[in-house]
Amino acid sequence: MSEKEPQLSMIDGRDALLLVLVKPSRDEHVTVDAHCNGLDKMQAAKVLMHVARQWKAEAESTEKGKDNE
């Protein structure tokens, strides 16, 4: 199967409080679908910002490690 071919994924999100899907779009950008259930949008935004800060710190740490090689 080619990497360009769509693949079917099944996710049971019935108990998910927040769901974000980032998919490639036809114009070489991405499409973002986001839904929250049981959280208001401000709470969901705070969760996403927390994850973004964690990933940024990890990425910066990885980059510093590469620079020291």
CNS distance restraints for C-alpha pairs under 8 A (distance, minus, plus):
assign (resid   1 and name CA) (resid   5 and name CA) 6.84 0.50 0.50
assign (resid  13 and name CA) (resid  19 and name CA) 7.60 0.50 0.50
assign (resid  16 and name CA) (resid  36 and name CA) 7.89 0.50 0.50
assign (resid  16 and name CA) (resid  37 and name CA) 7.10 0.50 0.50
assign (resid  17 and name CA) (resid  36 and name CA) 5.56 0.50 0.50
assign (resid  17 and name CA) (resid  37 and name CA) 4.92 0.50 0.50
assign (resid  17 and name CA) (resid  38 and name CA) 5.56 0.50 0.50
assign (resid  17 and name CA) (resid  39 and name CA) 6.20 0.50 0.50
assign (resid  18 and name CA) (resid  34 and name CA) 7.54 0.50 0.50
assign (resid  18 and name CA) (resid  35 and name CA) 5.93 0.50 0.50
assign (resid  18 and name CA) (resid  36 and name CA) 4.35 0.50 0.50
assign (resid  18 and name CA) (resid  37 and name CA) 6.30 0.50 0.50
assign (resid  18 and name CA) (resid  39 and name CA) 7.40 0.50 0.50
assign (resid  18 and name CA) (resid  44 and name CA) 6.70 0.50 0.50
assign (resid  19 and name CA) (resid  34 and name CA) 5.65 0.50 0.50
assign (resid  19 and name CA) (resid  35 and name CA) 5.37 0.50 0.50
assign (resid  19 and name CA) (resid  36 and name CA) 6.29 0.50 0.50
assign (resid  20 and name CA) (resid  32 and name CA) 6.97 0.50 0.50
assign (resid  20 and name CA) (resid  33 and name CA) 5.74 0.50 0.50
assign (resid  20 and name CA) (resid  34 and name CA) 4.37 0.50 0.50
assign (resid  20 and name CA) (resid  35 and name CA) 6.60 0.50 0.50
assign (resid  21 and name CA) (resid  31 and name CA) 7.98 0.50 0.50
assign (resid  21 and name CA) (resid  32 and name CA) 5.66 0.50 0.50
assign (resid  21 and name CA) (resid  33 and name CA) 5.14 0.50 0.50
assign (resid  21 and name CA) (resid  34 and name CA) 6.37 0.50 0.50
assign (resid  22 and name CA) (resid  30 and name CA) 6.40 0.50 0.50
assign (resid  22 and name CA) (resid  31 and name CA) 5.71 0.50 0.50
assign (resid  22 and name CA) (resid  32 and name CA) 4.62 0.50 0.50
assign (resid  22 and name CA) (resid  33 and name CA) 6.61 0.50 0.50
assign (resid  23 and name CA) (resid  30 and name CA) 5.42 0.50 0.50
assign (resid  23 and name CA) (resid  31 and name CA) 5.15 0.50 0.50
assign (resid  23 and name CA) (resid  32 and name CA) 6.46 0.50 0.50
assign (resid  24 and name CA) (resid  28 and name CA) 6.69 0.50 0.50
assign (resid  24 and name CA) (resid  29 and name CA) 6.07 0.50 0.50
assign (resid  24 and name CA) (resid  30 and name CA) 4.38 0.50 0.50
assign (resid  24 and name CA) (resid  31 and name CA) 6.04 0.50 0.50
assign (resid  25 and name CA) (resid  29 and name CA) 5.46 0.50 0.50
assign (resid  25 and name CA) (resid  30 and name CA) 4.97 0.50 0.50
assign (resid  25 and name CA) (resid  31 and name CA) 5.74 0.50 0.50
assign (resid  36 and name CA) (resid  40 and name CA) 7.10 0.50 0.50
assign (resid  36 and name CA) (resid  41 and name CA) 7.16 0.50 0.50
assign (resid  36 and name CA) (resid  44 and name CA) 6.91 0.50 0.50
assign (resid  39 and name CA) (resid  43 and name CA) 5.88 0.50 0.50
assign (resid  39 and name CA) (resid  44 and name CA) 6.07 0.50 0.50
assign (resid  40 and name CA) (resid  44 and name CA) 6.28 0.50 0.50
assign (resid  41 and name CA) (resid  45 and name CA) 6.00 0.50 0.50
assign (resid  42 and name CA) (resid  46 and name CA) 6.29 0.50 0.50
assign (resid  43 and name CA) (resid  47 and name CA) 6.40 0.50 0.50
assign (resid  44 and name CA) (resid  48 and name CA) 6.28 0.50 0.50
assign (resid  45 and name CA) (resid  49 and name CA) 6.08 0.50 0.50
assign (resid  46 and name CA) (resid  50 and name CA) 6.13 0.50 0.50
assign (resid  47 and name CA) (resid  51 and name CA) 6.37 0.50 0.50
assign (resid  48 and name CA) (resid  52 and name CA) 6.11 0.50 0.50
assign (resid  49 and name CA) (resid  53 and name CA) 6.15 0.50 0.50
assign (resid  50 and name CA) (resid  54 and name CA) 6.34 0.50 0.50
assign (resid  51 and name CA) (resid  55 and name CA) 6.15 0.50 0.50
assign (resid  52 and name CA) (resid  56 and name CA) 5.98 0.50 0.50
assign (resid  53 and name CA) (resid  57 and name CA) 6.16 0.50 0.50
assign (resid  54 and name CA) (resid  58 and name CA) 6.25 0.50 0.50
assign (resid  55 and name CA) (resid  59 and name CA) 6.02 0.50 0.50
assign (resid  56 and name CA) (resid  60 and name CA) 6.05 0.50 0.50
assign (resid  57 and name CA) (resid  61 and name CA) 6.09 0.50 0.50
assign (resid  58 and name CA) (resid  62 and name CA) 6.16 0.50 0.50
assign (resid  59 and name CA) (resid  63 and name CA) 6.13 0.50 0.50
assign (resid  60 and name CA) (resid  64 and name CA) 6.15 0.50 0.50
assign (resid  61 and name CA) (resid  65 and name CA) 6.27 0.50 0.50
assign (resid  62 and name CA) (resid  66 and name CA) 6.36 0.50 0.50
assign (resid  63 and name CA) (resid  67 and name CA) 6.27 0.50 0.50
assign (resid  64 and name CA) (resid  68 and name CA) 6.38 0.50 0.50
assign (resid  65 and name CA) (resid  69 and name CA) 6.73 0.50 0.50
